[in-house]
Amino acid sequence: MRLDKFLKVSRLIKRRTVANKTCDAENVLVNGRPAKPSYRVKVGDVLTLSSSARSLSFRVTAVAENVSKDEASSLYEVIE
């Protein structure tokens, strides 16, 4: 699954267009490297979302095309 879609499906970012812009601004790192929105997310990848205020890291635990709002948080675990 594409990174921008994963960020939307997992509800880490609310809209896919915002996820695209965030990736283009190099505010999303995958395994420590800036990633394009088209990067293929795999189980075990570590995603880091950065903003001006803080940075959060997540480990991908599952990849699914569609999940309910309640199940969205099961796609990742918070590291930091």
C-alpha positions as CSV (number, residue, x, y, z in Angstrom):
1,M,0.0,0.0,0.0
2,R,1.2,3.5,-0.8
3,L,2.5,5.6,2.2
4,D,0.0,8.4,1.6
5,K,-2.9,5.9,1.6
6,F,-1.6,4.1,4.7
7,L,-1.4,7.4,6.6
8,K,-5.1,8.1,5.7
9,V,-6.4,4.6,6.3
10,S,-4.6,4.4,9.7
11,R,-6.0,7.8,10.5
12,L,-2.6,9.2,11.4
13,I,-3.4,12.0,8.9
14,K,-7.0,12.8,8.1
15,R,-6.8,13.3,4.4
16,R,-4.7,11.8,1.6
17,T,-3.9,15.2,0.1
18,V,-2.6,16.4,3.4
19,A,-0.5,13.2,3.6
20,N,0.9,13.9,0.1
21,K,1.9,17.4,1.1
22,T,3.4,16.2,4.4
23,C,5.6,13.7,2.5
24,D,6.6,16.2,-0.1
25,A,7.7,18.5,2.7
26,E,9.9,15.7,4.0
27,N,8.1,15.6,7.3
28,V,7.6,11.8,7.0
29,L,10.5,9.5,7.5
30,V,10.4,5.7,6.8
31,N,13.2,3.8,8.6
32,G,15.0,7.1,9.1
33,R,14.9,8.4,5.5
34,P,12.5,10.9,3.8
35,A,9.9,9.0,1.9
36,K,7.8,9.9,-1.2
37,P,4.0,9.4,-1.0
38,S,4.4,6.5,-3.4
39,Y,6.6,4.5,-1.1
40,R,5.2,0.9,-0.5
41,V,4.6,0.5,3.2
42,K,5.5,-2.9,4.7
43,V,4.9,-4.5,8.1
44,G,7.8,-3.6,10.3
45,D,8.6,-0.2,8.8
46,V,9.1,2.6,11.3
47,L,7.3,5.8,10.3
48,T,8.3,9.1,11.9
49,L,5.9,12.1,11.5
50,S,7.5,15.4,12.3
51,S,5.9,18.8,12.9
52,S,7.4,22.0,14.2
53,A,6.3,21.1,17.7
54,R,7.3,17.5,18.0
55,S,8.0,14.2,16.3
56,L,6.2,10.8,16.8
57,S,7.4,7.3,15.6
58,F,5.2,4.4,14.8
59,R,5.9,0.8,13.8
60,V,3.6,-0.7,11.1
61,T,2.0,-3.9,12.5
62,A,-0.5,-4.5,9.6
63,V,-1.4,-3.2,6.2
64,A,-5.1,-3.2,5.2
65,E,-7.0,-1.4,2.4
66,N,-10.0,-0.6,4.5
67,V,-10.6,-0.6,8.3
68,S,-13.2,0.8,10.6
69,K,-12.4,3.8,12.8
70,D,-12.1,1.5,15.8
71,E,-9.6,-0.8,14.1
72,A,-7.4,1.9,12.6
73,S,-5.1,2.0,15.6
74,S,-4.4,-1.7,15.2
75,L,-2.4,-1.0,12.0
76,Y,0.5,0.6,14.0
77,E,2.1,0.8,17.5
78,V,3.5,4.0,18.9
79,I,7.2,3.8,19.6
80,E,8.0,7.4,20.8
